[in-house]
Amino acid sequence: MTLSRPVLTLLLTAYSLASILGAWGFQYIGGLAPCAMCYWQRWPHWAAIGLGVLAYFLGARLWYYLAGLATLTTSLIGFYHSGVERKWWLGPSSCTGRGLSADSGNLLSLENAAPVLCDEIPWMMFGLTMANLNAIGSLVVAGLWIWAAHRPTGRAGIF
């Protein structure tokens, strides 16, 4: 039993929606403020959601390829962010601890809150950070978008 292209399209679109909802959950329920690179990873998920809707209703391979590209983009940002978090390479000076001095805190903060730094790990499970999970999961889903583009377009039945 294999999934039909429409069902697969809905599942892949749901992955990006679940990623956004999960990020909001960590942010608004868990109280973990996102850094700049966390926001960068969300944008391609929004694009993948829109492209997934277009793919579902229009069925053209172009939308599948573009959704795959969007998901690959968030994966690559996630891998970059993962390296910055683990200090394997330097990240943008605008969201890392580089170049901050003791008296620069008030210039960079809003309402005296400390800036959220991209090179700090706020949450980890089984040695994986949110950026790691996004990088790996989105890479798999990007490949599935390309695979879905080549599935038969039939809409008979749900499986």
C-alpha positions as CSV (number, residue, x, y, z in Angstrom):
1,M,0.0,0.0,0.0
2,T,1.5,3.3,-1.1
3,L,0.3,6.9,-0.4
4,S,-1.3,8.7,-3.3
5,R,0.2,11.9,-4.5
6,P,-2.5,14.1,-3.0
7,V,-2.2,12.5,0.4
8,L,1.6,12.7,0.3
9,T,1.2,16.4,-0.7
10,L,-1.0,17.0,2.4
11,L,1.4,15.2,4.7
12,L,4.5,17.1,3.4
13,T,2.6,20.4,3.7
14,A,1.6,19.4,7.2
15,Y,5.3,18.9,8.1
16,S,6.0,22.6,7.5
17,L,2.8,23.7,9.3
18,A,3.7,21.5,12.3
19,S,7.2,23.0,12.3
20,I,5.8,26.5,12.5
21,L,3.3,25.5,15.2
22,G,6.0,23.7,17.1
23,A,8.2,26.8,17.0
24,W,5.3,28.9,18.2
25,G,4.7,26.5,21.0
26,F,8.3,26.7,22.2
27,Q,8.1,30.5,21.8
28,Y,4.7,31.3,23.3
29,I,4.0,28.4,25.6
30,G,7.6,27.4,26.5
31,G,8.9,30.9,26.8
32,L,11.9,30.3,24.5
33,A,12.5,33.5,22.5
34,P,13.8,32.7,19.0
35,C,17.0,34.2,17.7
36,A,17.4,35.7,14.3
37,M,18.4,32.4,12.6
38,C,15.4,30.7,14.2
39,Y,13.2,33.2,12.3
40,W,15.2,32.7,9.1
41,Q,14.3,29.0,9.3
42,R,10.6,29.7,9.6
43,W,10.3,31.7,6.3
44,P,11.0,28.8,3.9
45,H,8.4,26.7,5.9
46,W,5.8,29.4,5.2
47,A,6.8,29.2,1.5
48,A,6.5,25.4,1.5
49,I,3.1,25.6,3.0
50,G,1.8,27.9,0.3
51,L,3.6,25.9,-2.4
52,G,2.1,22.7,-1.0
53,V,-1.4,24.1,-1.3
54,L,-0.7,25.1,-4.9
55,A,0.8,21.6,-5.5
56,Y,-2.3,20.0,-4.0
57,F,-4.8,22.0,-6.1
58,L,-2.9,22.5,-9.3
59,G,-0.8,19.3,-9.3
60,A,2.0,20.7,-11.6
61,R,5.5,19.3,-10.8
62,L,6.8,22.9,-10.6
63,W,5.0,23.5,-7.3
64,Y,6.5,20.2,-5.9
65,Y,10.0,21.2,-7.0
66,L,9.6,24.7,-5.5
67,A,8.2,23.3,-2.2
68,G,11.2,20.9,-2.1
69,L,13.5,23.9,-2.7
70,A,11.9,25.8,0.1
71,T,12.2,22.9,2.5
72,L,15.8,22.4,1.4
73,T,16.5,26.1,2.1
74,T,15.2,25.8,5.7
75,S,17.3,22.6,6.1
76,L,20.5,24.4,4.9
77,I,19.8,27.3,7.3
78,G,19.2,24.8,10.0
79,F,22.6,23.1,9.3
80,Y,24.3,26.5,9.3
81,H,22.6,27.4,12.6
82,S,23.6,24.1,14.1
83,G,27.2,24.8,13.3
84,V,27.0,28.2,14.9
85,E,25.3,26.8,18.0
86,R,28.0,24.3,18.4
87,K,30.7,26.8,17.7
88,W,32.0,24.9,14.7
89,W,32.1,28.1,12.7
90,L,31.2,31.8,13.3
91,G,27.8,33.1,12.7
92,P,26.6,36.6,11.9
93,S,28.0,39.1,14.4
94,S,24.4,40.6,14.6
95,C,23.2,37.5,16.5
96,T,26.2,36.0,18.2
97,G,28.1,36.9,21.3
98,R,31.0,38.2,19.2
99,G,31.7,41.9,19.6
100,L,29.5,42.5,22.5
101,S,30.9,44.5,25.3
102,A,29.7,45.0,28.9
103,D,28.3,48.5,28.1
104,S,26.6,47.5,24.8
105,G,23.7,45.6,26.4
106,N,21.3,48.6,26.5
107,L,22.0,49.4,22.8
108,L,21.1,45.9,21.6
109,S,18.2,45.1,23.9
110,L,14.6,45.9,23.9
111,E,13.0,46.8,27.3
112,N,16.3,45.8,29.0
113,A,16.0,42.2,27.9
114,A,19.1,40.4,26.9
115,P,19.4,39.8,23.1
116,V,18.7,36.2,22.0
117,L,22.0,34.9,20.7
118,C,22.2,32.5,17.8
119,D,25.3,30.8,19.2
120,E,23.7,29.6,22.4
121,I,21.6,26.4,22.7
122,P,18.4,27.1,24.6
123,W,16.9,23.6,24.3
124,M,18.3,20.1,23.6
125,M,16.8,16.6,23.6
126,F,19.0,13.5,23.1
127,G,21.8,15.8,22.1
128,L,19.8,17.4,19.3
129,T,18.8,21.1,19.2
130,M,15.8,22.6,17.5
131,A,18.1,23.7,14.6
132,N,19.4,20.1,14.3
133,L,15.9,18.7,14.2
134,N,14.9,21.2,11.5
135,A,18.0,20.6,9.5
136,I,17.6,16.8,9.4
137,G,13.8,16.6,9.2
138,S,13.6,19.2,6.4
139,L,16.3,17.6,4.4
140,V,14.3,14.3,4.4
141,V,11.1,16.2,3.6
142,A,12.8,18.1,0.7
143,G,13.7,14.7,-0.8
144,L,10.2,13.5,-0.4
145,W,8.9,16.6,-2.2
146,I,11.0,15.7,-5.2
147,W,9.9,12.1,-5.0
148,A,6.2,13.2,-4.8
149,A,6.7,15.2,-7.9
150,H,7.2,12.0,-9.8
151,R,4.3,10.0,-8.2
152,P,1.2,9.4,-10.3
153,T,-1.2,12.2,-10.2
154,G,-4.3,10.1,-9.7
155,R,-6.8,11.2,-7.1
156,A,-8.8,8.0,-6.8
157,G,-8.9,6.8,-3.2
158,I,-6.9,8.1,-0.4
159,F,-4.1,5.5,-0.5
